[in-house]
Amino acid sequence: MNYITRITCVFLVLILLLLAGCAGEAQSMPEEQHIIVLWHAFTGAESQALQALTDQFNAQNSLNIVLLTEYQQDIIAKIAGATAEHRPDLVILWPKDLQSYITAGLISATPDLSPAVRRDRADLLPMAEALYSVNDTMLALPLGLATYMLYYNVDWLSDLAYVPETVTWEDFRRTACAATNPPGGQIGLGLPANASSLLSLLTSGGAEIVGADGYYNFADNAGQQTALVLNEILSGVCGIVYNDMSDGIERLSHSSMAMLVESSLRLNEIDQTVIAGRNFKLGVSALPGPAGPGPTLWYGPGMVIVAPEGGRREASLNVLGWFFSTEAQAIWSTNTEYLPVRRSLVQSRLTTEGLIPVKVHLLEMTLAAADQQSWVAWPRFTDNMACRASLLRGLLSIGPGVTMPGAYIDTAVTACNTGVKP
């Protein structure tokens, strides 16, 4: 929204108030009307959910605040190139965007995240808080959570003595190869061709994704061991890396694939596709590690204030606090595939009648990750193109004929660290 549009909105609001006063008894004018603008890049269900929340906020708040949401592309570039009056007040961002906002001076080093957030901050899941924290200071409010996990055919894997609660790397490799039957078109494991697949496996393998100095460090011993196990699976043709994002889900649903690594955001889609396919029992779990299920890698969108000091910023703080409320969080999570960032809501959802087993397992996995501190927040520097490309190249290169798969992990660490600004 530009400055002229903002003034126009205020003018129209005042006209409506005057008309309302003329139609009945004289009404006192509000002291100040705040038009707060939120920019986002959501589409589909996320955009609709955000608009529903916006409508609800406008209908309920008694603070003379009108919230307007607008879809924008290249948000950080538009904000950086505009004066304060032409900027939005709130922005939806991702962990990978945080550094750009810090570098551009758009985020305060000691932000006030509103009294409501401060009051209920203890209810915030630790992996959600870590996503938007720098030096233990939360710079933005997390809105939802997602993670990468293992989807699997329970009926098929139970025949292979696969126990997800205690599975190790060796169990994982053995099961993937035991489920593979090339003449019959069956494959043990499917991995989407993206950098996230490799990063989530390195996380579950216990690799130190980001070291204490702020630099990537996933080529440590645990990372090297993860590369070796993955190389054994792919070299034995017990797993495939696929480019078509729907291919893995289709193959899993028709029982031609035993296990699939995918985001929790696709849980409903996968569950419904399985029901429409062979309709077997679907299971979900954390990805395996050397001695059992490993740490999980978490990500999700956040909201940050970029409004200048003064009335607009104070009004923005009120909006930010409302988005953290149990009401807003429940609506957002229900209408999208994101998990709530509040522990109390995750616990409450576990008591929901008729909740399907895979959702129960996901909610339990979320609480277990928080309680056992077996989580890793998505690293902030994934917008580095060299990093993403190197991770993907490593995933695509590991397999038949590779004798030193760890070399690809070393290369990826070097590429990723080129964009790190601790």
KETITOR-414432 format. One line per field, with one value per residue (C-alpha): residue in one letter; z, x, y. Coordinates in steps of 0.001 Angstrom, whole numbers, plus 500000, padded with zeros to 6 digits. Each point is the difference from the previous one (the first is absolute). Example, Ala and Ser with C-alpha at 12.3 -4.5 7.8 and 13.67 -1.06 7.14 Angstrom:
2
code [a_s]
z [507800_499340]
x [512300_501370]
y [495500_503440]
END
This chain:
422
code [m_n_y_i_t_r_i_t_c_v_f_l_v_l_i_l_l_l_l_a_g_c_a_g_e_a_q_s_m_p_e_e_q_h_i_i_v_l_w_h_a_f_t_g_a_e_s_q_a_l_q_a_l_t_d_q_f_n_a_q_n_s_l_n_i_v_l_l_t_e_y_q_q_d_i_i_a_k_i_a_g_a_t_a_e_h_r_p_d_l_v_i_l_w_p_k_d_l_q_s_y_i_t_a_g_l_i_s_a_t_p_d_l_s_p_a_v_r_r_d_r_a_d_l_l_p_m_a_e_a_l_y_s_v_n_d_t_m_l_a_l_p_l_g_l_a_t_y_m_l_y_y_n_v_d_w_l_s_d_l_a_y_v_p_e_t_v_t_w_e_d_f_r_r_t_a_c_a_a_t_n_p_p_g_g_q_i_g_l_g_l_p_a_n_a_s_s_l_l_s_l_l_t_s_g_g_a_e_i_v_g_a_d_g_y_y_n_f_a_d_n_a_g_q_q_t_a_l_v_l_n_e_i_l_s_g_v_c_g_i_v_y_n_d_m_s_d_g_i_e_r_l_s_h_s_s_m_a_m_l_v_e_s_s_l_r_l_n_e_i_d_q_t_v_i_a_g_r_n_f_k_l_g_v_s_a_l_p_g_p_a_g_p_g_p_t_l_w_y_g_p_g_m_v_i_v_a_p_e_g_g_r_r_e_a_s_l_n_v_l_g_w_f_f_s_t_e_a_q_a_i_w_s_t_n_t_e_y_l_p_v_r_r_s_l_v_q_s_r_l_t_t_e_g_l_i_p_v_k_v_h_l_l_e_m_t_l_a_a_a_d_q_q_s_w_v_a_w_p_r_f_t_d_n_m_a_c_r_a_s_l_l_r_g_l_l_s_i_g_p_g_v_t_m_p_g_a_y_i_d_t_a_v_t_a_c_n_t_g_v_k_p]
z [500000_499011_501929_497822_500460_503780_500137_497778_502369_502996_498103_499101_503589_501235_497414_501121_503620_499126_498030_502908_502316_497688_499737_503768_503119_499929_500661_501287_497578_500906_501103_497380_497365_499121_496613_500457_496860_499927_496978_499223_497140_500877_497425_500218_503430_501867_498316_500722_503635_500409_498520_502320_502972_498707_499716_503508_501470_498351_501236_503591_500934_501809_499551_496905_497959_496466_498734_496258_498495_496578_497830_498796_498167_500707_503359_501472_496839_499968_503667_499757_497079_501599_502577_503417_499028_496967_501818_501537_503767_500255_497757_499742_499666_500216_501928_496807_499681_503494_499174_497142_502352_502557_497383_498663_503513_499957_503205_503392_501900_503132_498718_502231_498909_501801_503558_498875_498553_503054_502295_498200_498700_502319_497957_496816_498778_500122_496337_498979_502103_498679_496379_500392_502788_499698_503057_502068_498946_498154_497067_498453_501047_498653_498562_499376_499982_497573_499846_497721_501036_498742_498526_499666_499151_503431_498621_497695_502472_502892_497912_499814_503800_499741_503387_499560_503727_500108_496355_499372_496835_499442_500504_497573_497342_500451_499744_496946_498167_501223_498624_496615_497114_496645_497830_501934_499849_503760_501667_503665_500398_498147_500380_498351_497978_502160_502402_502912_499614_500589_502740_501916_499747_501184_502935_500959_499697_502760_497882_501480_497378_501353_502401_503024_497825_497686_497090_498431_501423_498656_498460_503458_500807_500319_496640_498362_501438_498718_496518_500155_500973_497336_497443_500920_499523_496684_498700_500719_497993_503206_499693_497371_499781_497890_498420_499655_503442_499589_498861_503454_501456_497117_500276_503774_499675_497464_502081_497578_502564_503666_501554_499062_501430_499815_501817_502667_497898_497609_502646_499050_496304_500526_502301_497491_497090_501911_500731_496313_499027_501745_503298_502229_503495_499720_502621_500755_502149_500452_497607_501316_501500_500969_503174_499554_498741_499547_500498_497819_497816_500458_497908_499558_499187_502356_500332_500576_500667_497617_500918_501133_503613_501051_499666_497114_501904_503145_497973_498242_503383_500829_496732_500590_503477_498655_497445_502907_501851_500406_497856_497063_500272_500017_496911_498122_500775_499226_496599_498984_500506_502491_503583_502733_501535_503439_502107_501623_496616_498937_503267_499607_496444_501202_501848_496852_499411_496791_499286_497469_501289_497808_501355_503537_499298_498515_503023_502370_497993_500316_503777_500291_497923_502280_503243_498976_498231_496934_497462_497707_498791_496276_499306_499055_497020_497663_497588_498890_496490_500102_503210_498644_496700_501689_502349_497065_497941_502875_500282_496265_499818_502886_498773_497625_499324_502791_502356_502100_500483_502881_497504_498756_503577_500409_496813_501158_503322_498171_497647_502806_502105_497211_500920_503786_501913_503707]
x [500000_501469_499598_497120_498082_500508_498663_497062_499097_500062_497866_497393_499844_499366_497243_498263_500181_498543_497170_499237_499847_497634_497663_499312_501108_503259_502954_503398_502871_502762_503211_502094_499358_502915_500164_502501_501280_501284_501933_500242_500876_497524_497747_497249_498818_502595_498877_496352_500768_501908_497086_497552_502143_500165_496203_499607_502480_498210_496631_501119_502605_498885_503261_499112_502353_499192_502232_500525_501867_501609_501738_503391_502979_503633_498950_503425_501121_496845_500339_503712_499365_497114_499772_498510_496625_499758_500910_497631_499727_500183_501561_499759_503506_501966_503166_502025_498780_500962_503586_498873_497740_502790_502517_497531_499483_496280_499966_500945_502653_497816_496413_496943_497813_496914_498768_497842_503000_502144_497243_499487_503526_500521_497334_502068_501593_503813_500575_497507_501740_503430_498922_499915_502506_503506_502283_497013_497931_496756_499821_496727_496935_499763_496559_500136_502245_500819_502651_501290_499083_499711_496719_499795_497772_499345_498660_502960_502719_498574_500651_503649_500307_500315_499466_499789_500383_503482_501136_503703_501892_500798_496349_498995_502485_499091_496266_500342_501925_497743_496980_501642_499072_500953_498255_496800_500383_500392_502445_500843_500544_499025_501678_498789_502728_500512_502605_497588_500048_503741_499992_497253_501901_503207_498039_498535_503471_501202_502140_500594_498174_501179_502932_500380_501851_497001_501554_498746_501665_498016_503075_500982_500289_496220_499496_502571_498285_496645_501469_501357_496621_498198_502594_499470_496222_500241_502920_498041_497091_497963_498927_499392_500196_497126_499349_496213_498701_496842_501889_501035_496526_498383_502456_499573_496202_500068_502372_502892_502033_500396_501317_499962_501748_497673_498830_497309_498193_499042_498567_496334_500787_501959_497354_497214_502057_500685_496283_499237_502780_500657_498513_502630_500853_502212_502664_502147_503094_503120_502807_502442_503403_503042_498399_496290_497723_502118_499467_497402_500487_497285_498918_497032_498914_500259_498760_502225_499365_501637_497822_501822_499905_496791_496308_500344_502510_497863_496991_502110_501033_496326_499449_503071_498779_496598_501569_501680_496696_498598_497024_502080_502481_497179_498386_503303_500989_496528_499850_503586_502227_502275_500234_499286_503031_498367_500522_496564_498286_501966_499054_496374_499833_501136_496679_497962_497483_500425_503546_501620_502994_502629_499012_500176_503513_501060_498724_501700_503215_499801_499694_502707_502410_499388_500266_503067_501664_500354_499411_501930_498645_500199_503298_499643_502350_498190_499304_503598_499556_503410_498994_496706_501566_502875_497680_497841_503063_501211_496660_499863_503629_500046_499340_501388_503730_500661_502770_500286_496485_501244_501886_496681_499092_503354_499341_496504_501325_502510_497311_497531_502529_500644_496734_500234_500120_500159]
y [500000_503413_503253_501267_496770_500138_503576_499022_497138_502341_502541_497371_498767_503529_500549_496801_501117_503412_498411_497708_502993_501897_497027_499912_501758_501901_497704_501043_499593_497550_501659_498215_497374_497718_498273_497162_498304_496420_498741_496294_497662_497233_498378_497398_498811_502066_503210_499193_499188_503278_501945_498216_501002_503570_500175_498611_502463_502917_498769_499467_502601_503140_501877_502070_497801_498899_497195_499655_497051_500198_497424_501208_498525_500930_501409_500711_501837_502134_500892_500782_502335_501923_502766_499235_501450_497746_496817_497459_499710_496205_497367_496210_498551_496749_499098_500361_503617_501093_500961_502245_501961_500269_501178_502585_501371_499231_497936_501394_498085_500140_499922_500289_497092_501388_499415_497048_498168_500724_498737_496685_499459_497023_498204_500383_496761_500314_499119_502697_502632_498977_500475_503779_500547_501400_499939_498828_503017_499295_502427_498810_498039_496407_499210_496251_496951_497213_497298_497258_496480_496434_498730_496235_497048_498450_496711_499508_500984_498000_496863_501130_500405_503775_501687_503792_500719_498461_500045_500669_500909_496319_498979_502724_498858_496323_500675_502231_497294_497170_501858_500523_497733_501577_497341_500621_503784_500360_502380_500414_503763_503150_503408_503224_501688_503067_501301_499539_496209_499774_502642_498163_496677_501651_501400_496632_498474_502297_502310_503440_502042_503363_500200_502257_502524_500374_498116_496776_496922_497040_498350_498753_496301_499577_501699_497731_496918_501222_500375_496434_498516_501992_498925_496336_500359_501812_497906_496830_501417_499752_503616_502666_503766_501363_503400_499885_500994_497880_496885_498833_500440_498128_497117_499789_499996_497137_497859_500208_501965_499042_503245_503662_503070_502998_503101_499862_502618_497204_497664_500496_499703_496781_498535_500666_498667_496780_499604_500477_497554_496682_501271_498396_501242_503076_500701_503042_500412_502048_499133_497368_500669_497901_498597_500723_502783_503115_503735_501692_503090_502657_502969_502322_503568_502955_503553_503019_503694_502462_503004_503153_501147_501695_499266_497580_497903_499912_498910_497363_498591_499491_498155_497846_499085_498984_497651_498197_499574_496491_501000_501217_497124_497447_501522_500227_496413_498616_501699_499204_496973_501743_498819_502572_501685_499881_496876_500280_499850_496914_498313_501042_498702_496580_499719_500688_497245_498019_501211_497663_497967_501677_503424_498665_498718_503350_501931_497549_500281_503796_499905_497325_502095_502995_498018_498007_502947_497776_502754_502329_503342_500614_501812_503661_500021_497620_502870_499568_498571_498327_498198_498660_498999_498184_498085_498939_499071_497843_498214_499338_498878_497523_496471_497373_500323_502515_498922_503169_501412_502153_502146_501395_500937_501773_501958_500947_501321_502194_501321_500666_501861_502526_501710_499865_503292_499074]
END
